[in-house]
Amino acid sequence: MSSTPYDPTVYRHFSENLKSVLQGKNIEHPSMWQLKREAFKTARFTKQGSPVWYSKISSRMAAKTVYLGSGPHIVLPKPSKVQLEIVENAPEQLHKVLQLLKTLPFVHIKRQMGDNDEFNPICNLYVCVADTKNYRLAYEWAKTMGDVKKRSKGPEFIMIHIPEEHIMRLQILTIPEHDINVALGTDYTGECKKGFLRQAMFRADERGMLGLHAGTKIVLARDKQSGKLKKYGVFMFGLTATGKSTWSCHQLGLDPEQGEGTYVAQDDIVFLKKDGSAFGSEQNYYVKTDVDEKLQEAMYHALSHKSALLENVMLDEEGNVNFLDERLGENGRGVLDRRQLKVKRGGRYVSICANSINLPTLDELDGLVFAFITRRGTMMPFAQRLSWEQGVLAYLWGESTHSFATVPEKAGESVRIVGMDDFIIGNQGRKVNAFYDIVKDLVSRYPGKVHFFQYNTGGMGEIIEIDPATQKKTLKRKAKRVPIDLMAALQRGDLRGTNSYRECDLKTEEVYAVEGVTLTEWDPKNFYSEEQIRKYILELVEGRRNFTEEIASQGLRKEIRDLAHKELDKLEGKKKIVGWAPIEKEKESEAEEDRSPLSPYITPWKERKRRL
């Protein structure tokens, strides 16, 4: 009897049988125009003419996603009980999928990911349209990709999406070795998007590239010392809701009159090459719609344009859309045309869309920046300058925290995911190993041209108390949030070379002056005692050590593990703290797209007093 619930033979047979099933007469192969016509039949429309749809599932179901394969390089390192049950039932479920593919009406659309001469996955999406509202799934996803070109080298992927499956059997089955994904019981467009992108990262890694969950942009900034305009390629890493898309598109207050500016290439998934270049994946972006016109001008303009495809947003009876009203759902989404990412300059709108979805090689740039976005509310500096080794560790620890605004019951707890990427297939250590090798080589070949920063888009000063008896958390003091204009100035100053740095308690370099203005207001000592600061540092060390060991068990190389502990030894020091409760081991937590509504329209219900 097998000691594993995985059955590679079943997965291979499913792949073989699938080929003939997909030739059925019940599968329609519409053009993009025909697909649009059917999708729009079930939409409402904004005053601008954008279609709006509503789904029963409004977020990606990571907790019910499993990887089916032949070993640790494929399967989930730590599957939950629910995931193991899905794996055990997968043979029966896959058999049913084949039967449904023979019986129900499906629509098939073929699109191309990427735009280069080397790696362009061909993506085949099959969506069940027994419920005709599901035509919009195929159309929305198809708009994020490009037309298939005759000379495309592939590889070729297949995704089967059956939203009509009962919600009690909602699950996502990924079979990486056969380039197949199956989504059942969910009508969320993000499952189509991530199914293909996850598979592409897996295949890119095998080809010597490195799939990254990061946005990319080209930034032109005038260097303080030389006065010359310099061209930077920038990678923006970040977990959901930390500001990755916002800061990928933000103009940072750069001066266009001096030739400066930010030009967006990608907002989500890219494939890093050993020469520092990066292939983009999507022609258009599938983004969160909680945008503020004043703070996210380019994204607001693109999402308000008639070309946008919207889902789960608030639309009144007159067709007015309010992106910040989240009473109907906290994960509104939209497919935006990246050419409509525009900002107003001199009375007219100017595009900030880069000419290509790809980043050029480092030979063609003045510098390459790896920026890691975290969101913390205690004593983390708003900007840290990192060595390349510390940059690798930032990628390894991939950290942020839950907040009262996102997940109240987990508020203050750390979230750590390698590369801020919860789409890694199999052991995660290999990703860190590959990042280490690429970065080390780039730093060696291009001295002074590769830079690493970490930005805290959260705040400072938060205090959360935990009741020892009930473990209930109480927010005693809110974090003082970093102002948007200050965060923009910090990133602008790093690109111009105008910020001043010094070593801080975290043994990295923290910013203490931005464009000549000191940041004494944001000294952690203004918010906490020395003991409190030390406690937070020790908690950080404990969490990072535990996570390092977890990834070490998943193939992390010894030299990187040793590097991590060496850095943590510096932080921990020899000083013993007394009077504080023992540090609790961090609870296991996962990345999520769901979050409690942040809408100002939602207020707690209070019982009215009865009149006597």
C-alpha positions as CSV (number, residue, x, y, z in Angstrom):
1,M,0.0,0.0,0.0
2,S,1.3,3.4,-1.0
3,S,2.3,5.8,1.9
4,T,1.5,8.8,-0.2
5,P,-1.9,10.1,-1.3
6,Y,-0.5,11.2,-4.7
7,D,-0.9,9.0,-7.7
8,P,1.2,10.1,-10.7
9,T,-0.1,7.3,-12.9
10,V,-3.7,8.7,-12.6
11,Y,-2.5,12.2,-13.5
12,R,-0.7,10.8,-16.6
13,H,-3.7,8.9,-17.7
14,F,-5.9,12.0,-17.2
15,S,-3.5,14.0,-19.4
16,E,-3.6,11.4,-22.1
17,N,-7.4,11.0,-22.1
18,L,-7.9,14.8,-22.0
19,K,-6.4,15.2,-25.5
20,S,-9.2,13.3,-27.2
21,V,-12.0,14.7,-25.0
22,L,-11.0,18.3,-26.0
23,Q,-11.9,17.5,-29.6
24,G,-15.6,17.2,-28.8
25,K,-18.4,19.0,-30.8
26,N,-19.7,20.5,-27.5
27,I,-16.7,22.8,-27.4
28,E,-17.1,26.1,-29.1
29,H,-14.1,28.0,-30.5
30,P,-15.2,31.6,-30.8
31,S,-13.2,34.6,-32.0
32,M,-12.5,37.4,-29.5
33,W,-15.3,39.5,-31.0
34,Q,-17.8,36.6,-30.6
35,L,-16.7,36.0,-27.1
36,K,-17.1,39.7,-26.2
37,R,-20.6,39.7,-27.7
38,E,-21.7,36.7,-25.5
39,A,-20.0,38.1,-22.4
40,F,-21.6,41.5,-22.7
41,K,-25.1,40.0,-22.8
42,T,-24.9,39.4,-19.0
43,A,-23.2,42.7,-18.0
44,R,-24.4,45.9,-16.5
45,F,-22.6,49.0,-17.8
46,T,-21.1,52.1,-16.3
47,K,-21.8,55.6,-17.6
48,Q,-18.5,55.4,-19.4
49,G,-19.6,52.1,-21.1
50,S,-17.5,49.6,-19.1
51,P,-19.2,46.3,-18.4
52,V,-19.6,45.2,-14.8
53,W,-20.2,41.6,-13.7
54,Y,-20.7,40.0,-10.3
55,S,-19.3,36.6,-9.2
56,K,-20.4,34.3,-6.4
57,I,-16.7,33.7,-5.5
58,S,-14.7,37.0,-5.3
59,S,-11.2,35.8,-4.3
60,R,-8.7,33.1,-5.1
61,M,-9.0,29.9,-3.0
62,A,-5.4,29.2,-2.0
63,A,-6.7,27.0,0.9
64,K,-8.3,24.6,-1.6
65,T,-5.5,24.6,-4.2
66,V,-3.4,21.5,-4.5
67,Y,-0.4,20.4,-6.6
68,L,-0.6,16.9,-8.0
69,G,2.7,15.3,-8.9
70,S,5.4,12.8,-8.3
71,G,7.6,14.3,-5.5
72,P,8.6,17.2,-3.3
73,H,9.6,19.3,-6.3
74,I,5.9,19.4,-7.2
75,V,3.6,18.9,-4.2
76,L,2.7,21.2,-1.3
77,P,5.4,21.0,1.4
78,K,2.8,21.4,4.2
79,P,-0.7,20.5,3.0
80,S,-3.6,21.1,5.3
81,K,-6.1,18.5,6.2
82,V,-8.6,19.9,3.7
83,Q,-5.9,19.9,1.0
84,L,-5.0,16.3,1.7
85,E,-8.6,15.3,1.4
86,I,-8.7,17.0,-2.0
87,V,-5.6,15.1,-3.1
88,E,-7.1,11.8,-1.9
89,N,-10.3,12.4,-3.9
90,A,-8.5,13.8,-7.0
91,P,-8.7,10.6,-9.1
92,E,-12.4,10.4,-8.8
93,Q,-12.8,14.2,-9.4
94,L,-10.5,14.1,-12.5
95,H,-12.5,11.2,-13.9
96,K,-15.7,13.3,-13.4
97,V,-14.0,16.3,-15.2
98,L,-13.5,14.1,-18.3
99,Q,-17.1,13.1,-18.3
100,L,-18.3,16.7,-17.9
101,L,-16.0,17.8,-20.7
102,K,-17.9,15.3,-22.9
103,T,-21.3,16.4,-21.8
104,L,-21.6,20.1,-21.0
105,P,-21.1,23.1,-23.3
106,F,-17.7,24.6,-23.2
107,V,-16.0,27.6,-24.8
108,H,-12.3,27.4,-25.8
109,I,-10.0,30.4,-26.3
110,K,-6.3,30.3,-27.1
111,R,-4.0,33.2,-26.2
112,Q,-0.3,33.9,-25.9
113,M,1.6,34.9,-22.7
114,G,4.5,37.2,-23.1
115,D,6.1,39.1,-26.0
116,N,9.6,38.0,-26.7
117,D,11.6,35.6,-28.9
118,E,12.3,33.0,-26.3
119,F,9.5,32.2,-23.8
120,N,5.9,32.7,-24.9
121,P,3.5,30.1,-23.3
122,I,0.5,29.3,-25.4
123,C,-2.5,29.2,-23.1
124,N,-5.7,27.2,-23.8
125,L,-8.6,28.0,-21.6
126,Y,-11.8,25.8,-21.6
127,V,-14.7,27.3,-19.6
128,C,-18.0,25.6,-19.0
129,V,-20.8,27.9,-20.2
130,A,-23.8,25.9,-19.0
131,D,-24.4,29.1,-17.1
132,T,-24.0,31.7,-19.9
133,K,-22.7,34.3,-17.4
134,N,-19.4,32.4,-17.5
135,Y,-18.6,33.6,-21.0
136,R,-17.2,36.7,-19.2
137,L,-14.6,34.5,-17.4
138,A,-13.1,33.6,-20.8
139,Y,-13.3,37.1,-22.2
140,E,-11.9,38.9,-19.1
141,W,-8.9,36.5,-18.9
142,A,-8.3,36.6,-22.7
143,K,-8.0,40.4,-22.6
144,T,-5.0,40.1,-20.3
145,M,-3.1,38.1,-22.9
146,G,-2.1,38.7,-26.6
147,D,-2.8,37.0,-29.9
148,V,-0.9,33.8,-30.6
149,K,2.0,34.5,-33.0
150,K,3.0,32.0,-35.7
151,R,6.6,31.6,-34.5
152,S,5.8,31.3,-30.8
153,K,7.9,28.6,-29.1
154,G,5.6,27.8,-26.3
155,P,5.4,25.8,-24.0
156,E,1.6,25.0,-24.2
157,F,-0.7,25.0,-21.2
158,I,-4.3,23.9,-20.6
159,M,-6.8,25.1,-18.0
160,I,-10.2,23.6,-17.4
161,H,-12.7,25.9,-15.6
162,I,-16.0,24.5,-14.5
163,P,-17.8,27.1,-12.2
164,E,-21.0,25.1,-12.3
165,E,-19.5,22.4,-10.0
166,H,-21.1,22.5,-6.5
167,I,-19.5,25.0,-4.2
168,M,-19.1,22.2,-1.6
169,R,-16.6,20.6,-4.0
170,L,-14.8,23.9,-4.8
171,Q,-11.1,23.1,-5.5
172,I,-8.2,23.9,-7.8
173,L,-6.2,21.0,-9.1
174,T,-2.8,21.8,-10.5
175,I,-0.8,19.1,-12.5
176,P,2.5,20.9,-13.2
177,E,4.3,18.0,-14.9
178,H,1.5,17.9,-17.6
179,D,0.9,21.7,-17.8
180,I,-2.7,21.3,-16.7
181,N,-4.9,23.3,-14.2
182,V,-8.5,22.5,-13.2
183,A,-10.7,25.0,-11.4
184,L,-14.0,23.7,-10.0
185,G,-16.9,25.4,-8.2
186,T,-15.4,29.0,-8.5
187,D,-16.3,31.7,-11.0
188,Y,-13.4,34.0,-10.0
189,T,-11.4,35.3,-12.9
190,G,-8.3,35.3,-10.8
191,E,-8.1,31.5,-10.8
192,C,-7.7,31.6,-14.6
193,K,-5.1,34.2,-14.4
194,K,-3.0,32.6,-11.7
195,G,-3.4,29.1,-13.0
196,F,-1.5,30.0,-16.2
197,L,0.9,32.4,-14.5
198,R,1.8,29.8,-11.8
199,Q,2.5,27.2,-14.5
200,A,4.6,29.7,-16.5
201,M,6.8,30.5,-13.5
202,F,7.3,26.7,-13.0
203,R,8.4,26.2,-16.6
204,A,10.5,29.4,-16.6
205,D,12.4,28.2,-13.6
206,E,13.3,25.0,-15.4
207,R,14.7,27.0,-18.3
208,G,17.2,28.9,-16.2
209,M,15.0,32.0,-15.6
210,L,13.3,32.8,-12.3
211,G,9.6,33.5,-12.1
212,L,8.9,36.4,-9.7
213,H,5.8,37.8,-8.1
214,A,6.8,41.4,-8.8
215,G,5.8,44.4,-10.8
216,T,8.4,46.1,-13.0
217,K,8.9,49.6,-14.3
218,I,11.4,51.8,-16.0
219,V,12.3,55.0,-14.0
220,L,14.2,58.0,-15.4
221,A,15.7,60.0,-12.5
222,R,18.3,62.8,-12.5
223,D,21.3,61.8,-10.4
224,K,22.3,64.3,-7.7
225,Q,26.1,63.9,-8.1
226,S,26.5,63.9,-11.8
227,G,23.3,65.8,-12.8
228,K,22.8,63.2,-15.5
229,L,19.4,61.6,-16.3
230,K,19.7,57.9,-15.4
231,K,17.6,55.0,-16.5
232,Y,16.7,52.3,-13.9
233,G,14.9,49.0,-14.1
234,V,12.9,48.5,-11.0
235,F,11.4,45.3,-9.5
236,M,8.6,45.9,-6.9
237,F,8.0,42.9,-4.7
238,G,5.0,42.7,-2.3
239,L,2.3,40.6,-0.8
240,T,-1.4,41.3,-1.5
241,A,-2.6,44.7,-0.1
242,T,1.0,46.0,0.7
243,G,0.9,48.5,-2.2
244,K,2.8,46.7,-5.0
245,S,0.5,47.8,-7.8
246,T,0.1,51.3,-6.3
247,W,3.9,51.9,-6.2
248,S,4.5,50.2,-9.6
249,C,2.3,52.9,-11.2
250,H,3.0,55.9,-8.9
251,Q,4.9,58.8,-10.4
252,L,6.8,59.5,-7.2
253,G,6.8,63.2,-7.7
254,L,9.5,63.1,-10.3
255,D,9.9,66.1,-12.6
256,P,8.8,65.5,-16.2
257,E,10.2,68.9,-17.2
258,Q,13.6,67.5,-16.4
259,G,13.0,64.3,-18.3
260,E,12.1,62.3,-15.2
261,G,9.3,59.8,-15.0
262,T,8.0,56.3,-14.2
263,Y,6.9,53.9,-17.0
264,V,5.1,50.7,-16.1
265,A,6.0,47.5,-17.7
266,Q,4.2,44.8,-15.5
267,D,2.2,44.8,-12.3
268,D,2.3,41.1,-11.2
269,I,4.4,38.3,-12.7
270,V,7.8,38.5,-14.6
271,F,10.6,36.1,-15.5
272,L,14.0,37.3,-14.4
273,K,17.0,36.3,-16.6
274,K,20.6,36.0,-15.7
275,D,21.5,39.2,-17.6
276,G,19.2,41.3,-15.4
277,S,16.5,41.6,-18.0
278,A,12.9,40.3,-17.3
279,F,10.2,39.0,-19.6
280,G,6.8,40.3,-19.0
281,S,3.8,38.0,-18.9
282,E,0.6,40.0,-19.5
283,Q,-0.5,42.6,-22.1
284,N,-3.1,44.1,-19.7
285,Y,-3.5,43.9,-16.0
286,Y,-6.0,42.3,-13.6
287,V,-6.0,44.6,-10.6
288,K,-7.7,45.5,-7.4
289,T,-10.2,48.3,-7.9
290,D,-10.0,50.1,-4.5
291,V,-8.2,53.1,-6.0
292,D,-8.4,56.7,-5.0
293,E,-8.3,59.2,-7.8
294,K,-5.9,61.5,-5.9
295,L,-3.5,58.8,-4.8
296,Q,-3.6,56.4,-7.7
297,E,-4.3,58.7,-10.7
298,A,-3.1,56.4,-13.5
299,M,-4.9,53.3,-12.2
300,Y,-8.0,55.3,-11.6
301,H,-8.0,56.7,-15.1
302,A,-7.5,53.2,-16.6
303,L,-10.3,51.7,-14.5
304,S,-12.6,54.5,-15.3
305,H,-12.0,54.2,-19.1
306,K,-14.7,52.5,-21.2
307,S,-12.1,49.8,-22.1
308,A,-12.0,48.5,-18.5
309,L,-13.7,45.2,-17.6
310,L,-15.0,45.4,-14.0
311,E,-16.2,42.8,-11.5
312,N,-17.7,43.1,-8.0
313,V,-17.6,46.9,-7.9
314,M,-20.4,49.2,-6.6
315,L,-22.5,50.5,-9.4
316,D,-25.6,52.6,-8.6
317,E,-28.8,52.6,-10.6
318,E,-27.6,55.4,-12.9
319,G,-24.3,53.7,-13.8
320,N,-22.0,55.6,-11.5
321,V,-19.2,53.4,-10.1
322,N,-17.6,54.0,-6.7
323,F,-14.4,52.0,-6.4
324,L,-14.0,52.8,-2.7
325,D,-17.5,51.5,-1.7
326,E,-16.9,47.9,-0.8
327,R,-20.3,46.9,0.6
328,L,-20.8,44.2,-2.0
329,G,-17.3,42.7,-1.7
330,E,-13.8,43.6,-0.5
331,N,-12.0,42.3,-3.5
332,G,-13.3,44.3,-6.5
333,R,-11.3,43.6,-9.6
334,G,-10.8,44.9,-13.1
335,V,-9.0,44.2,-16.3
336,L,-7.4,47.5,-17.4
337,D,-5.9,48.4,-20.7
338,R,-2.3,49.3,-19.8
339,R,-2.3,51.9,-22.6
340,Q,-4.8,53.8,-20.5
341,L,-2.5,54.2,-17.5
342,K,-2.4,58.0,-17.9
343,V,-1.7,61.0,-15.7
344,K,-2.7,64.6,-16.3
345,R,0.1,67.0,-17.4
346,G,-0.4,70.4,-18.8
347,G,-4.1,70.0,-19.3
348,R,-3.8,66.7,-21.2
349,Y,-3.5,63.0,-20.3
350,V,-0.1,61.4,-20.9
351,S,0.5,57.6,-20.9
352,I,2.9,56.2,-18.3
353,C,2.8,52.8,-20.0
354,A,6.3,51.5,-21.0
355,N,7.0,50.8,-24.6
356,S,7.5,47.1,-23.8
357,I,6.3,44.7,-21.2
358,N,9.9,43.5,-20.8
359,L,12.8,45.0,-18.9
360,P,16.0,45.4,-20.9
361,T,19.4,43.9,-19.9
362,L,21.5,45.6,-17.3
363,D,23.9,46.6,-20.1
364,E,21.2,48.9,-21.4
365,L,20.5,50.4,-17.9
366,D,22.3,52.7,-15.5
367,G,21.1,50.5,-12.6
368,L,18.8,47.8,-11.4
369,V,16.7,48.1,-8.3
370,F,15.1,45.3,-6.2
371,A,12.5,46.9,-3.9
372,F,10.8,44.8,-1.3
373,I,7.5,46.2,0.1
374,T,6.4,45.2,3.6
375,R,3.6,46.6,5.7
376,R,4.3,46.8,9.4
377,G,2.9,49.1,12.1
378,T,5.5,49.1,14.9
379,M,9.2,50.2,14.6
380,M,10.2,49.1,11.1
381,P,12.0,52.1,9.2
382,F,10.0,53.4,6.2
383,A,13.1,52.9,4.0
384,Q,16.1,50.6,4.4
385,R,19.1,50.3,2.1
386,L,20.3,46.7,1.9
387,S,23.4,44.9,0.9
388,W,22.9,42.3,-1.8
389,E,23.1,39.5,0.9
390,Q,20.4,41.3,2.9
391,G,18.4,41.7,-0.3
392,V,18.5,37.9,-0.7
393,L,17.3,37.5,2.8
394,A,14.5,40.0,2.2
395,Y,13.5,37.7,-0.7
396,L,13.8,34.6,1.6
397,W,11.7,36.0,4.4
398,G,9.2,37.8,2.2
399,E,7.4,39.3,5.2
400,S,4.6,41.6,6.1
401,T,2.0,41.6,8.9
402,H,-1.7,41.2,9.2
403,S,-3.5,44.3,10.5
404,F,-6.8,45.1,12.2
405,A,-7.9,46.5,8.9
406,T,-7.3,43.3,7.0
407,V,-7.6,40.3,9.4
408,P,-8.5,41.5,12.9
409,E,-8.1,38.0,14.5
410,K,-4.5,37.8,13.2
411,A,-3.6,41.4,13.8
412,G,0.1,42.0,14.4
413,E,1.1,38.4,13.3
414,S,3.8,38.1,10.7
415,V,3.1,36.7,7.3
416,R,6.2,35.2,5.6
417,I,6.2,33.8,2.1
418,V,9.3,33.2,0.0
419,G,9.6,36.0,-2.6
420,M,6.2,37.3,-1.4
421,D,5.0,34.6,-3.9
422,D,2.3,32.2,-2.8
423,F,2.3,30.6,-6.3
424,I,5.5,28.6,-5.9
425,I,5.1,25.0,-6.9
426,G,6.9,22.4,-4.6
427,N,9.9,23.1,-2.4
428,Q,10.5,26.8,-1.9
429,G,14.2,26.7,-1.1
430,R,15.1,26.3,-4.8
431,K,13.6,29.7,-5.5
432,V,15.9,31.4,-3.0
433,N,18.9,29.5,-4.2
434,A,18.2,30.7,-7.8
435,F,17.7,34.3,-6.7
436,Y,20.9,34.2,-4.7
437,D,22.9,32.9,-7.7
438,I,21.4,35.4,-10.2
439,V,21.9,38.4,-7.8
440,K,25.4,37.4,-6.8
441,D,26.5,37.1,-10.4
442,L,24.9,40.5,-11.4
443,V,26.6,42.3,-8.5
444,S,29.9,40.7,-9.5
445,R,29.6,41.6,-13.2
446,Y,28.1,45.1,-12.7
447,P,29.6,46.6,-9.5
448,G,27.7,49.6,-8.2
449,K,24.7,49.1,-10.6
450,V,22.5,46.7,-8.6
451,H,20.6,48.2,-5.6
452,F,18.4,46.8,-2.9
453,F,15.8,48.6,-0.7
454,Q,13.0,47.7,1.6
455,Y,10.0,50.0,2.1
456,N,7.5,49.8,4.9
457,T,4.2,51.1,3.6
458,G,2.5,50.6,6.9
459,G,3.3,52.9,9.8
460,M,4.8,53.2,13.3
461,G,3.6,53.2,16.9
462,E,1.0,50.5,16.9
463,I,0.4,48.7,20.2
464,I,-1.7,45.5,20.4
465,E,-2.5,43.9,23.7
466,I,-3.4,40.2,24.1
467,D,-5.6,39.0,26.9
468,P,-3.7,36.0,28.5
469,A,-7.0,34.2,29.3
470,T,-8.9,34.6,26.1
471,Q,-6.1,35.5,23.6
472,K,-8.4,38.3,22.4
473,K,-6.5,41.2,20.8
474,T,-7.2,44.8,21.6
475,L,-5.7,47.7,19.6
476,K,-4.5,50.1,22.3
477,R,-2.8,52.5,19.9
478,K,-3.1,52.8,16.1
479,A,0.0,53.0,13.9
480,K,0.7,56.4,12.6
481,R,0.6,55.7,8.9
482,V,3.4,56.8,6.6
483,P,2.1,59.7,4.5
484,I,1.8,58.9,0.7
485,D,3.9,61.9,-0.2
486,L,6.7,60.9,2.2
487,M,6.8,57.3,0.8
488,A,7.0,58.8,-2.7
489,A,9.8,61.2,-1.6
490,L,11.7,58.2,-0.1
491,Q,11.6,56.2,-3.3
492,R,12.3,59.3,-5.4
493,G,15.3,60.2,-3.2
494,D,16.8,56.7,-3.5
495,L,16.6,56.9,-7.3
496,R,18.1,60.4,-7.4
497,G,20.7,59.6,-4.7
498,T,19.5,62.3,-2.3
499,N,18.6,60.3,0.8
500,S,20.9,59.9,3.8
501,Y,21.4,56.5,5.5
502,R,22.9,55.2,8.7
503,E,23.0,51.8,10.5
504,C,19.9,51.1,12.6
505,D,18.8,48.6,15.3
506,L,18.0,46.1,12.6
507,K,21.6,46.1,11.4
508,T,20.6,47.5,8.0
509,E,20.9,51.1,6.9
510,E,17.9,53.2,7.7
511,V,17.0,56.5,6.1
512,Y,17.3,59.5,8.4
513,A,17.0,62.3,5.9
514,V,15.1,62.6,2.7
515,E,16.0,65.4,0.2
516,G,17.7,67.3,3.0
517,V,14.8,67.0,5.5
518,T,15.5,65.0,8.7
519,L,13.0,62.3,9.8
520,T,13.4,62.8,13.6
521,E,9.6,62.6,13.9
522,W,9.7,59.0,12.9
523,D,12.4,57.8,15.3
524,P,11.0,54.7,17.0
525,K,12.1,56.0,20.4
526,N,9.4,58.6,20.0
527,F,6.9,55.8,20.2
528,Y,8.4,53.0,22.3
529,S,10.8,52.5,25.2
530,E,14.2,50.8,24.7
531,E,12.7,47.6,26.2
532,Q,9.7,47.6,23.8
533,I,12.0,48.1,20.8
534,R,14.2,45.3,21.9
535,K,11.2,43.0,22.4
536,Y,10.0,43.7,18.8
537,I,13.4,43.0,17.5
538,L,13.6,39.7,19.4
539,E,10.2,38.7,18.1
540,L,11.4,39.5,14.6
541,V,14.5,37.4,15.1
542,E,12.5,34.4,16.4
543,G,10.1,34.5,13.5
544,R,12.8,34.8,10.9
545,R,14.8,31.9,12.5
546,N,11.8,29.6,12.5
547,F,11.0,30.5,8.9
548,T,14.6,30.0,7.8
549,E,14.6,26.5,9.2
550,E,11.3,25.7,7.6
551,I,12.7,26.7,4.2
552,A,16.0,24.9,4.9
553,S,13.9,21.7,5.1
554,Q,12.7,22.6,1.6
555,G,16.1,22.6,-0.2
556,L,17.6,26.0,1.0
557,R,21.3,25.8,0.5
558,K,23.5,25.7,3.6
559,E,25.4,28.8,2.7
560,I,22.2,30.9,2.5
561,R,20.9,29.3,5.7
562,D,24.2,30.2,7.5
563,L,24.0,33.7,6.1
564,A,20.5,34.2,7.5
565,H,21.5,33.0,11.0
566,K,24.6,35.2,10.9
567,E,22.5,38.2,10.2
568,L,20.1,37.2,12.9
569,D,22.9,36.7,15.4
570,K,23.9,40.4,14.9
571,L,20.3,41.4,15.7
572,E,19.9,39.2,18.7
573,G,23.1,40.2,20.5
574,K,23.9,39.0,24.0
575,K,21.6,41.3,26.0
576,K,18.9,39.4,28.0
577,I,15.5,41.0,28.5
578,V,13.6,40.4,31.7
579,G,10.1,41.4,32.6
580,W,8.6,40.5,29.3
581,A,6.5,37.4,28.6
582,P,8.2,34.7,26.6
583,I,8.1,35.2,22.9
584,E,5.4,33.1,21.4
585,K,6.1,31.1,18.3
586,E,4.4,32.7,15.3
587,K,1.2,31.0,14.2
588,E,1.1,29.5,10.8
589,S,-0.5,32.0,8.4
590,E,-1.0,32.2,4.7
591,A,-1.4,34.9,2.1
592,E,-5.0,35.7,1.3
593,E,-6.9,38.0,-1.0
594,D,-9.9,38.1,1.2
595,R,-10.0,41.0,3.7
596,S,-12.5,42.6,5.9
597,P,-14.2,45.6,4.1
598,L,-12.4,48.9,4.4
599,S,-15.3,50.8,3.0
600,P,-16.2,54.0,4.9
601,Y,-19.8,53.1,4.2
602,I,-19.7,50.2,6.5
603,T,-20.2,50.8,10.2
604,P,-20.8,48.4,13.1
605,W,-24.4,47.6,13.8
606,K,-25.7,48.9,17.2
607,E,-29.0,48.0,18.8
608,R,-31.2,51.0,19.2
609,K,-32.6,51.9,22.6
610,R,-36.2,51.2,23.0
611,R,-38.5,54.1,23.9
612,L,-40.4,53.7,27.0
